[in-house]
Amino acid sequence: MSILDKFRLDGKVAIVTGASKGIGKEIARALGQAGAKVVITSRKQETLLEVVRELAQEGIDALSVEAHNGKMDDIQEVIDATISQYDRIDILVNNAATNPAFGSTSQTEISAFDKIMEVNLKGAFEMSRKAYPHIRKNKGSIINISSIAGIRPDERMGIYSVSKAALISLTQTLAKEWAATGVRVNAICPGFVKTKLSEALWSNDAMYKYLTDLIPMHRMAEPEEMAGLALFLASDASSYCTGGVYVADGGLII
């Protein structure tokens, strides 16, 4: 088998949460282009169906499941729908995230704290836990989309930073616990990416200049620039990688 063949995902099934736009959508596209069937989730079925149609035009077999990543009953519905449609799960990408609170942590309401933790951490935990028995059968891969804020906290997004640091810890905990079963668990830490979630940071010209001056590559990433790393971690090309924290930030944290 050539190294390029190891990047193929033919016959495999991947769940990507928060995949109606941005990083999640581009990861779903990449996994589908590599041969996987993809199950995409988000809170709005109408938007998901548009993505499914778009992927179908590229020859990608995709299923949409409306689900809120902070609602545990919705997570079980995603697992059930995936097994009903495809009868297996090989790959899980925990990408869904939220950040309703910008500014000082001392001013963050407990309701915002709870929402951030429910979606960014608890949802990823429960999705991983529910998918694990199926992924274990196929010795598959779980990929958690964390953030450089989980490595170096951002003073504008304090609780978001806490949630992403906890997601890194969850990644390494599950990786250590599940490695003997053949399940690999890794984290990707994007830097500043042009997504809806980060729009408050890049839609303002002054803020955009401030941020890009800090980045050695002097630009923000596009969502599709996270997809190649996700494909590597989902595929057999990364068969000896687990518990890893992979940074894609244009050199920011150096």
Rosetta blueprint (number, residue, H / E / L):
1 M L
2 S L
3 I L
4 L L
5 D H
6 K H
7 F H
8 R L
9 L L
10 D L
11 G L
12 K L
13 V E
14 A E
15 I E
16 V E
17 T L
18 G L
19 A L
20 S L
21 K L
22 G H
23 I H
24 G H
25 K H
26 E H
27 I H
28 A H
29 R H
30 A H
31 L H
32 G H
33 Q H
34 A L
35 G L
36 A L
37 K E
38 V E
39 V E
40 I E
41 T E
42 S E
43 R L
44 K L
45 Q H
46 E H
47 T H
48 L H
49 L H
50 E H
51 V H
52 V H
53 R H
54 E H
55 L H
56 A H
57 Q H
58 E L
59 G L
60 I L
61 D L
62 A E
63 L E
64 S E
65 V E
66 E E
67 A L
68 H L
69 N L
70 G L
71 K L
72 M H
73 D H
74 D H
75 I H
76 Q H
77 E H
78 V H
79 I H
80 D H
81 A H
82 T H
83 I H
84 S H
85 Q H
86 Y H
87 D L
88 R L
89 I L
90 D L
91 I E
92 L E
93 V E
94 N E
95 N L
96 A L
97 A L
98 T L
99 N L
100 P L
101 A L
102 F L
103 G E
104 S L
105 T H
106 S H
107 Q H
108 T L
109 E L
110 I H
111 S H
112 A H
113 F H
114 D H
115 K H
116 I H
117 M H
118 E H
119 V H
120 N H
121 L H
122 K H
123 G H
124 A H
125 F H
126 E H
127 M H
128 S H
129 R H
130 K H
131 A H
132 Y H
133 P H
134 H H
135 I H
136 R H
137 K H
138 N L
139 K L
140 G L
141 S E
142 I E
143 I E
144 N E
145 I E
146 S L
147 S L
148 I H
149 A H
150 G H
151 I L
152 R L
153 P L
154 D L
155 E L
156 R L
157 M E
158 G H
159 I H
160 Y H
161 S H
162 V H
163 S H
164 K H
165 A H
166 A H
167 L H
168 I H
169 S H
170 L H
171 T H
172 Q H
173 T H
174 L H
175 A H
176 K H
177 E H
178 W H
179 A H
180 A H
181 T H
182 G L
183 V L
184 R E
185 V E
186 N E
187 A E
188 I E
189 C E
190 P E
191 G L
192 F L
193 V E
194 K L
195 T L
196 K L
197 L L
198 S L
199 E H
200 A H
201 L H
202 W H
203 S L
204 N L
205 D H
206 A H
207 M H
208 Y H
209 K H
210 Y H
211 L H
212 T H
213 D H
214 L H
215 I L
216 P L
217 M L
218 H L
219 R L
220 M L
221 A E
222 E L
223 P H
224 E H
225 E H
226 M H
227 A H
228 G H
229 L H
230 A H
231 L H
232 F H
233 L H
234 A H
235 S L
236 D H
237 A H
238 S H
239 S L
240 Y L
241 C L
242 T L
243 G L
244 G L
245 V E
246 Y E
247 V E
248 A E
249 D L
250 G L
251 G L
252 L L
253 I L
254 I L
